[in-house]
Amino acid sequence: MSELEPKKAIALEQYKEVKASRRHYSSLRFALFPVYFVVQFGLVQLALKETTDALLFPELIMPICGLLLTYVFWTIESRITIYYKDLEKIGDNLEEYLGFDHRMMVNYSKQTILSNTKLSIKIVYGVFLLYWFAVLIMTLFFK
């Protein structure tokens, strides 16, 4: 086995780092999603809880917290998507430069909702966004 020329050796190390970063952001996306659900369902439970306890947030604060949390997690998801796309592009260029026969960084088809992770996650965030807007409107105008 011959040694790689220095530029290709550096490119191979960069490729390994790109793959590790890509795995990291993919894992982060799916690690954040359950945290989002736990926080949202906790807020929903508090919002639906009927009590005279003065320590609970007023009814108006709950939907605002839900909207803000949805915004924060949606923003994190959007940034992860940007990083992930950049890593795919860099990885694809490195695979081409290194002459890989089997390319792993190509963009896979996202033609349907079942094969589009970003869209699926955004739909979930959108549903929670609509829910908290509805709760806020109900609190402001119908109570």
N, C-alpha and C positions, 0 to 999 in steps of 0.2 A: 504494500500500500504506500503510495507516494505521499509526501507531505504536500499540504496545500500551500499555494503561494500566500504570502502574508496578507494581501488584501482579501482574499477569499476566506482565510482563517478568521480574520476580523469580522467579515460579513457573516460567517457561520455563528460566531459568538453573539453577534447582534440578533441574528435570527432566533437563537435559543432564548435570548432575553425577551424578544417580541412575543414568542410563544408563551413564555412564563407570564408576561404581563397580560396577555390576552386571556389566559386561564384565570388569572387573578380577577380581572374585571367581570368575566363571565360568572365566576363564583360569587363575587360581591353583589352582582345583580340579584342572584337568587337567595343570597343571605339577607339582603335588605327587605325583600318582599314579605317574608313572614313577620319581620319586625313591624313593618307597616300595618299588616293585618292585626297584630296584637294591639298596637297603639290605637288603631281606628276602632276596633271592636270594644276596647276599653272605654273610649270616648262615647261610643254609641250606648253602651250600658249605662254610663253616667248620665247621658242625655235623656235616656228613657226612665231613669230611676226617679220615682216620686218620693220625696222626703221633705221634711221641714228643716233638715240639718243645714245650719248656716255655713258649714265648712265646704259644701259643694259649690262648684262654680254656678253663677247665675245662668239661666237658660240661654242668654244671648252669647255668652262667652264660648259655650261648647261648639256651636257650628263654626264660629270664627277659628277656634283651635283646629277643628277638623279641616277647614279650608286651608289654613296655613300649613298644617302637616302634609296635606296632599300636595300642596305647592312645593314644599321642601323635597319630598320624596320624588316627585315628578322631575324636579330640577336635577336631582342626583342621578336619576335614571337617564335623563337627556345627556348629561355629561358623560356617563358611562358609555352611552351609545356613540358619542363623538370620539372618545378615546378608542373604543373597540373598532370603529370604522378606520381610524387612522392606523391602528396597529395592523388591521387586515391589509390595508394598502401598502404599508411598509413591508410587511411580511411577504406579500405577493411579489413586490419588486425584488426582495432578497432571494426568493425562490427562483425567480427568473434569472437573476444574476448568477446564482449558484448552480443553475442548470438542473434543478430537481425534475425528475420524471413525473413524480406524483405530487401535484400541487395541493396543499392543504389550506391555503389562505384565500382561495377564490370565494367570491360571494355566492352563497347558495341561494336558490330560488326562494322567494318569499311571496309566491303568487296567491296563496290562500291564507285565511286566518289561522289555520292549523299549523302553518309553517312559518308564521311571522311572530316571533317572540315579542319584539318591540310593540307591535300593534296590540297584541293581547294584553300586555302590561298596561299600555295607555288606556285601553278600554276599562280595565279595572279602576285605574285612577280616575277616569272620567265618570264612572258610576258613583264613586265616592264623592267626587266633586259635585255632581248633580244632587246627591243625597243631602250634602251639607248646605247647598244653596236652598234646597227645598225646606230644610229645617229652619234655616235663617229667615226665609220669607214667611214661613208659618209663625215663627216666633215674633217677628216684627209686625205683621199685619193681621194675624188671626187669633191672637191670644189676648 
